[in-house]
């Protein structure tokens, strides 16, 4: 019986070392995903801001309907024409 205790202790020590390495790898990967998520959120916000600037005035809600604050006008368009 006394011989089995050190053998089992060695097995447990090896398992502890293996699990500690796995835990370290999992934490590192989690940090990488956190960084990637923050970058994607920032890029998405930039893209949305650029799209708002590029595509003209934003629509707002009026009485539950989306309405342009200032209708789009293109060059050569009749000033009395209504937006589609």
C-alpha positions as CSV (number, residue, x, y, z in Angstrom):
1,X,0.0,0.0,0.0
2,X,2.8,2.4,0.8
3,X,4.3,2.0,-2.7
4,X,1.1,3.1,-4.3
5,X,1.0,6.5,-2.6
6,X,4.1,8.0,-4.2
7,X,3.1,6.6,-7.6
8,X,-0.3,8.2,-7.3
9,X,1.3,11.4,-6.1
10,X,3.5,11.5,-9.2
11,X,0.5,10.9,-11.4
12,X,-1.4,13.8,-9.7
13,X,1.6,16.1,-10.0
14,X,1.9,15.3,-13.7
15,X,-1.8,15.9,-14.2
16,X,-1.6,19.2,-12.3
17,X,1.3,20.4,-14.5
18,X,-0.6,19.4,-17.7
19,X,-3.8,21.1,-16.6
20,X,-1.9,24.3,-15.5
21,X,-0.4,24.5,-19.1
22,X,-3.9,23.9,-20.6
23,X,-5.4,26.6,-18.4
24,X,-2.6,29.1,-19.4
25,X,-3.3,28.4,-23.1
26,X,-7.1,28.8,-22.6
27,X,-6.6,32.1,-20.8
28,X,-4.2,33.4,-23.5
29,X,-6.7,32.5,-26.2
30,X,-9.4,34.2,-24.3
31,X,-7.4,37.4,-24.1
32,X,-6.7,37.2,-27.8
33,X,-10.5,36.9,-28.5
34,X,-11.1,39.8,-26.2
35,X,-8.6,42.0,-28.2
36,X,-10.1,40.9,-31.5
37,X,-13.6,41.7,-30.3
38,X,-12.5,45.2,-29.2
39,X,-10.9,45.8,-32.6
40,X,-13.9,44.6,-34.5
41,X,-16.2,46.8,-32.4
42,X,-14.0,49.8,-33.1
43,X,-13.8,49.0,-36.9
44,X,-17.6,48.5,-37.0
45,X,-18.1,51.9,-35.4
46,X,-15.7,53.6,-37.9
47,X,-17.5,51.9,-40.8
48,X,-20.9,53.0,-39.5
49,X,-19.6,56.6,-39.0
50,X,-18.1,56.7,-42.5
51,X,-21.3,55.3,-44.0
52,X,-23.3,58.0,-42.2
53,X,-21.1,60.7,-43.7
54,X,-21.0,59.1,-47.1
55,X,-24.7,58.4,-47.6
56,X,-26.0,61.7,-46.5
57,X,-28.4,62.6,-43.7
58,X,-29.6,60.0,-41.3
59,X,-33.3,59.0,-41.0
60,X,-35.0,59.8,-37.7
61,X,-38.2,58.4,-36.2
62,X,-41.3,60.7,-36.5
63,X,-44.6,59.3,-35.4
64,X,-43.1,55.8,-35.7
65,X,-41.9,56.3,-39.3
66,X,-38.4,56.8,-40.6
67,X,-38.1,60.2,-42.1
68,X,-35.1,62.0,-43.7
69,X,-34.3,65.2,-42.0
70,X,-33.0,66.7,-45.3
71,X,-33.9,64.8,-48.5
72,X,-31.1,63.6,-50.7
73,X,-30.4,65.8,-53.7
74,X,-28.2,64.7,-56.6
75,X,-26.6,67.0,-59.2
76,X,-28.9,67.8,-62.1
77,X,-31.9,66.9,-60.1
78,X,-34.9,69.2,-60.3
79,X,-35.3,71.2,-57.1
80,X,-39.0,70.4,-56.9
81,X,-38.5,66.6,-57.2
82,X,-39.3,64.6,-54.2
83,X,-37.0,61.8,-53.0
84,X,-38.0,58.3,-53.8
